[in-house]
């Protein structure tokens, strides 16, 4: 076993405490990675949730009606104490401590939802993990997109502000674009089965004030760039070559970003939605 990587997570305990009401909100949010992961995982599957936090994925799966056998690995003791009983087994500690247990389970899915950006060097960690998995395993890996339009517009104004939650979370040790993520998976000899672009409107994120202060032309240009609209990416990767990976776009598309890009974005948005409501009454 390689050296155990520690001290990766330093979030306030309060960040891990969430109520039941968030579950339906996650499932209703097309751009939420956990909701999309729950839709991807098949009934009756065996799942390992690495970096499980408070066990939110297991709760989402249960709310979505997915009957799966799910285990968790979580390094934070407080977060691990919150993981619900829908998890079969909770391993409190770091991934590299549980290779033997992973090898014995033959998981169908390995989930790393916004986890690899917390590793200083994820490649050797993932290489060791892959040695423990069966050939037809699928890895579901979501990560924040540092090339999101809100980040780009903030940088244009000279701002790079760390936050407690979001793309520039202060616990992130690596930052990824679409191309950098693809390069990592290629080095691991993993094939892309699908890539989900989880799109959000620039002004509906932590970058709202910088976006509204940015230049009109820059906002419009980024509105038409799919890699700028992606707040996060969700990859399905595994062994075995496919002719072509699927590209799935979820969440707010080009319309929302274009509305944000206009000088009177809020007014246009209200007018458009009002027109849609009026139209629906005459159908």
C-alpha positions, 0 to 999 in steps of 0.5 A, spaced: 500 500 500 502 506 498 503 512 503 496 514 506 494 521 504 492 525 509 489 532 511 485 533 505 479 536 508 478 542 512 471 544 512 467 547 518 462 541 521 456 545 519 457 544 512 456 537 513 449 538 516 443 538 511 436 537 512 431 532 508 428 538 504 434 538 500 433 531 497 427 533 492 431 539 490 437 535 488 433 531 484 429 536 481 436 540 479 438 538 472 445 540 473 446 537 480 451 531 480 448 527 485 441 527 482 445 525 475 449 520 478 442 517 482 439 517 475 445 513 472 446 507 477 442 501 475 437 498 480 441 492 484 448 495 483 454 495 488 456 502 489 462 505 493 462 512 495 469 515 496 469 521 499 462 520 501 461 526 506 455 526 510 452 520 506 448 525 501 448 520 495 445 514 499 440 519 501 438 521 494 439 514 491 434 512 496 429 518 495 430 516 487 427 509 489 434 506 487 435 499 491 443 498 491 448 496 496 452 502 497 458 503 502 462 509 504 469 511 505 470 518 508 476 521 512 472 526 516 470 523 523 464 528 524 461 527 517 462 519 517 458 520 524 452 523 520 452 517 514 445 514 514 443 507 515 442 506 508 449 505 507 451 497 508 458 499 510 462 505 512 469 506 512 472 512 516 479 513 514 483 515 507 482 511 501 488 508 501 487 504 507 481 500 504 484 497 498 483 490 501 476 491 502 475 494 496 478 488 492 473 483 496 467 487 494 467 487 486 463 494 486 459 495 479 460 503 480 465 507 484 463 514 485 467 520 486 463 526 487 467 532 487 473 529 490 479 528 486 480 536 486 482 535 493 488 530 492 495 534 491 496 528 485 490 524 484 494 520 478 497 515 483 491 515 488 487 512 482 492 508 479 492 504 486 485 504 486 484 501 479 488 495 481 482 493 486 477 493 481 473 489 476 474 490 469 467 492 467 467 497 473 464 504 471 467 510 475 462 516 476 467 522 477 464 529 478 469 535 478 468 543 478 470 546 472 475 552 473 473 555 466 466 556 468 464 563 465 463 566 472 470 564 474 473 567 467 469 574 468 471 574 475 479 573 473 478 579 468 476 583 473 482 581 477 478 577 482 480 570 485 476 569 491 476 562 495 470 560 498 467 555 503 463 552 498 463 552 490 468 552 484 474 556 488 473 552 495 479 553 499 480 545 500 481 544 493 488 542 491 487 541 484 483 545 478 480 542 472 478 544 465 475 539 461 481 538 457 485 537 463 480 532 466 481 528 459 488 528 460 488 525 467 483 519 465 487 518 458 494 517 463 490 512 467 488 508 460 480 509 462 475 510 456 470 516 456 463 513 456 460 519 457 461 526 459 455 530 462 456 538 462 452 540 468 450 547 466 449 553 470 447 561 469 453 565 471 449 570 475 446 564 479 452 562 482 457 565 487 460 569 481 454 573 480 457 580 482 463 580 478 458 577 472 454 583 472 460 588 472 463 585 467 463 587 459 457 586 455 461 583 449 465 578 454 458 576 457 455 574 450 462 571 447 462 566 454 454 565 453 455 561 447 461 557 449 459 550 452 465 549 456 464 556 459 456 554 461 459 548 465 459 549 472 461 542 473 463 536 469 460 529 470 464 523 467 463 516 466 469 512 465 471 505 465 475 500 461 474 498 454 474 503 448 468 505 445 467 508 438 465 515 441 463 517 448 456 521 449 456 528 451 450 530 455 448 537 457 444 538 463 441 544 466 441 551 464 442 552 456 444 557 452 438 561 453 439 563 460 447 565 459 445 569 453 439 572 458 445 574 463 449 577 458 444 582 456 444 589 459 437 588 461 438 580 463 433 580 469 427 584 465 428 580 459 428 573 463 421 576 467 418 578 460 420 571 457 417 567 462 411 571 463 410 570 455 411 562 456 406 562 462 401 566 457 402 561 451 401 555 456 394 558 458 392 558 450 394 550 449 
